[in-house]
Amino acid sequence: MGTEDWWRLRRLKLSGVSESLQNLKNTRVVTATDPLEIRAVLNFVKERYRELEIVPPTWSPPLLSCRFFVAYLKGLEGPASCAALVERDLPCEKAFGKEVRRIRGWFRRPAEITFLATQASLRARNTIFHLFKALYHYASSRKITDLLVCINPKHADFYEKVLLFERKGPRREHPFLPGLSVILEHLDLKKAKERYFQIYGAFPEEYNLYRFFVS
């Protein structure tokens, strides 16, 4: 096992991921479609961003045409985590227009993950793996070829070394979170399955993200 593989396995062990990946009945991911559900999710995002001091008290989420995915954890009240997928008019194009144009190219259909938020507990944060699995399968069913996300650089190791995204472009201001410096991360879904197999195919069952995401 190489140095990076050792780092990945250690990171997954320290994060208690095996419990989340193996106890599938404890986590439920749904698509929020009812206006009241969507409002509740946006309120959750707003409160979490305010608690983390990502946004000022007066900030409200912008109205985007997107699909909301919400993870619920057994024994935990309210959403454990949530994310939205934008398929057109991608917000990241306002900050990373050149980079997105290069990715889009010919016969590509990118989408952007946004409004990502989790409750503070470690168990709640680990539901991001279930969210990502739902996003991965939904995007594949929609013939989406690329996933994009704007993140705080402090989360780069998780996205790049664990989820296998690739960084595109320098730091820039977030399209709708004033004062937040972000980087653009990209996952090529046409190559993702092969990459997950290369990295995680030989990992122990309880940490095997290839089997978790792809199966």
C-alpha positions as CSV (number, residue, x, y, z in Angstrom):
1,M,0.0,0.0,0.0
2,G,1.4,3.4,-1.1
3,T,1.7,6.5,1.1
4,E,-1.4,8.1,-0.3
5,D,-3.4,4.9,0.1
6,W,-2.2,4.6,3.7
7,W,-3.3,8.2,4.3
8,R,-6.8,7.5,2.8
9,L,-7.3,4.4,4.9
10,R,-6.1,6.2,8.1
11,R,-8.4,9.1,7.3
12,L,-11.4,6.9,6.8
13,K,-10.7,4.9,10.0
14,L,-10.2,8.0,12.1
15,S,-13.5,9.5,10.8
16,G,-15.5,6.4,11.8
17,V,-16.7,5.9,8.2
18,S,-17.0,2.2,8.4
19,E,-20.1,2.4,10.6
20,S,-21.8,4.8,8.2
21,L,-20.9,2.7,5.1
22,Q,-22.0,-0.6,6.6
23,N,-25.1,0.4,8.5
24,L,-27.1,1.4,5.5
25,K,-30.4,1.2,7.3
26,N,-29.5,4.0,9.6
27,T,-29.2,6.6,6.8
28,R,-31.9,7.6,4.4
29,V,-31.4,9.9,1.4
30,V,-34.5,11.5,-0.2
31,T,-35.1,14.1,-2.9
32,A,-36.9,17.1,-1.5
33,T,-39.7,18.1,-4.0
34,D,-42.4,19.7,-1.8
35,P,-42.1,23.5,-1.4
36,L,-42.3,23.1,2.4
37,E,-39.6,20.5,2.3
38,I,-37.4,22.7,0.2
39,R,-38.0,25.7,2.4
40,A,-37.0,23.6,5.5
41,V,-33.8,22.5,3.7
42,L,-32.9,26.1,2.8
43,N,-33.5,27.2,6.4
44,F,-31.2,24.4,7.5
45,V,-28.5,25.6,5.1
46,K,-28.9,29.2,6.2
47,E,-28.7,28.3,9.9
48,R,-25.6,26.1,9.5
49,Y,-23.8,28.7,7.4
50,R,-24.6,31.4,10.0
51,E,-23.4,29.1,12.8
52,L,-20.1,28.5,11.0
53,E,-19.9,32.3,10.3
54,I,-19.6,31.6,6.5
55,V,-22.3,34.3,5.9
56,P,-23.5,37.4,7.6
57,P,-26.8,37.3,9.7
58,T,-28.7,39.0,6.9
59,W,-27.8,36.4,4.2
60,S,-30.4,34.3,2.5
61,P,-29.9,31.5,0.0
62,P,-30.3,32.6,-3.6
63,L,-33.1,31.1,-5.7
64,L,-31.6,28.5,-8.0
65,S,-33.1,25.9,-10.3
66,C,-31.8,22.8,-8.6
67,R,-32.7,19.4,-7.1
68,F,-32.2,18.9,-3.3
69,F,-30.9,15.8,-1.7
70,V,-31.3,15.3,2.0
71,A,-29.8,12.7,4.3
72,Y,-31.6,11.7,7.5
73,L,-29.9,9.7,10.2
74,K,-31.7,7.3,12.5
75,G,-31.9,8.9,16.0
76,L,-31.0,12.4,14.8
77,E,-33.7,15.1,14.5
78,G,-33.9,17.0,11.3
79,P,-31.6,16.7,8.3
80,A,-28.1,15.2,9.0
81,S,-26.8,16.8,5.7
82,C,-28.0,18.1,2.4
83,A,-26.8,19.1,-1.0
84,A,-28.3,20.5,-4.2
85,L,-27.5,19.7,-7.8
86,V,-27.7,22.5,-10.4
87,E,-27.9,21.3,-14.0
88,R,-28.1,24.6,-15.9
89,D,-27.0,28.2,-15.2
90,L,-24.2,26.9,-13.0
91,P,-23.3,29.5,-10.3
92,C,-19.6,28.5,-10.5
93,E,-19.4,29.9,-14.0
94,K,-19.6,33.5,-12.6
95,A,-16.3,32.9,-10.8
96,F,-14.7,30.2,-12.9
97,G,-16.0,30.9,-16.4
98,K,-12.8,30.0,-18.2
99,E,-12.3,26.8,-16.3
100,V,-15.9,25.6,-16.8
101,R,-15.7,26.3,-20.5
102,R,-12.7,24.1,-20.8
103,I,-14.4,21.3,-18.9
104,R,-17.6,21.7,-20.9
105,G,-15.9,21.2,-24.3
106,W,-17.7,19.0,-26.8
107,F,-20.4,16.5,-25.8
108,R,-20.0,17.3,-22.1
109,R,-22.8,18.0,-19.6
110,P,-21.5,19.4,-16.3
111,A,-23.6,19.9,-13.2
112,E,-22.7,21.7,-9.9
113,I,-23.1,20.5,-6.3
114,T,-24.0,23.4,-4.0
115,F,-25.9,24.2,-0.8
116,L,-23.9,21.5,0.9
117,A,-24.4,21.5,4.7
118,T,-24.1,19.0,7.6
119,Q,-25.0,18.9,11.3
120,A,-21.9,19.3,13.5
121,S,-21.7,15.7,14.8
122,L,-19.2,13.3,13.2
123,R,-22.0,10.8,12.4
124,A,-23.9,13.5,10.6
125,R,-20.8,14.6,8.6
126,N,-20.3,11.0,7.5
127,T,-23.6,11.0,5.7
128,I,-21.9,13.1,3.0
129,F,-20.8,9.7,1.6
130,H,-24.5,8.7,1.2
131,L,-25.3,12.1,-0.3
132,F,-22.5,11.7,-2.8
133,K,-23.6,8.2,-3.7
134,A,-27.1,9.5,-4.4
135,L,-25.7,12.4,-6.5
136,Y,-23.4,10.1,-8.4
137,H,-26.2,7.7,-9.4
138,Y,-28.6,10.5,-10.2
139,A,-26.1,12.3,-12.3
140,S,-25.3,9.1,-14.2
141,S,-29.0,8.5,-14.9
142,R,-29.2,12.0,-16.3
143,K,-26.2,11.6,-18.6
144,I,-24.3,14.2,-16.7
145,T,-20.6,13.9,-17.5
146,D,-19.0,16.1,-14.9
147,L,-19.6,17.2,-11.3
148,L,-18.3,20.6,-10.1
149,V,-18.2,22.1,-6.6
150,C,-16.9,25.3,-5.1
151,I,-15.3,24.5,-1.7
152,N,-13.3,26.1,1.0
153,P,-9.6,25.2,0.4
154,K,-9.3,23.7,3.9
155,H,-11.5,20.8,2.6
156,A,-9.4,20.1,-0.5
157,D,-7.7,17.0,0.9
158,F,-11.1,15.3,1.5
159,Y,-12.4,16.1,-2.0
160,E,-9.1,15.4,-3.8
161,K,-7.7,12.5,-1.9
162,V,-10.9,10.8,-0.7
163,L,-13.6,11.6,-3.3
164,L,-11.0,11.9,-6.1
165,F,-12.0,15.3,-7.4
166,E,-9.4,17.5,-9.2
167,R,-8.7,21.1,-8.5
168,K,-9.3,23.6,-11.3
169,G,-8.1,27.2,-11.2
170,P,-6.9,29.4,-8.3
171,R,-8.8,30.7,-5.3
172,R,-11.6,33.1,-6.2
173,E,-14.6,34.6,-4.3
174,H,-17.6,32.3,-4.1
175,P,-20.4,33.2,-6.5
176,F,-23.1,33.8,-3.8
177,L,-21.3,33.5,-0.4
178,P,-19.8,37.0,0.0
179,G,-16.3,37.1,1.4
180,L,-15.7,33.3,1.1
181,S,-12.6,32.3,-0.9
182,V,-13.1,29.0,-2.7
183,I,-11.5,26.7,-5.2
184,L,-13.3,24.8,-8.0
185,E,-13.2,21.0,-7.8
186,H,-14.1,18.7,-10.7
187,L,-14.9,15.0,-11.0
188,D,-15.0,13.5,-14.5
189,L,-17.9,11.0,-14.3
190,K,-16.8,9.2,-17.5
191,K,-13.5,8.2,-15.7
192,A,-14.8,8.0,-12.1
193,K,-15.7,4.4,-11.9
194,E,-12.3,3.3,-13.2
195,R,-10.5,5.7,-10.8
196,Y,-12.5,4.5,-7.8
197,F,-11.6,0.9,-8.7
198,Q,-7.9,1.8,-9.1
199,I,-7.8,3.5,-5.7
200,Y,-10.3,1.6,-3.6
201,G,-10.7,-1.8,-5.3
202,A,-8.4,-3.6,-2.9
203,F,-9.5,-1.7,0.3
204,P,-11.2,-3.7,3.1
205,E,-14.9,-4.0,2.6
206,E,-15.8,-1.6,5.4
207,Y,-13.7,1.2,3.7
208,N,-14.2,0.3,0.1
209,L,-15.6,3.4,-1.5
210,Y,-15.5,1.8,-5.0
211,R,-18.1,-0.8,-4.0
212,F,-20.1,1.7,-1.9
213,F,-20.4,4.3,-4.7
214,V,-20.6,2.2,-7.8
215,S,-22.7,-0.8,-6.6
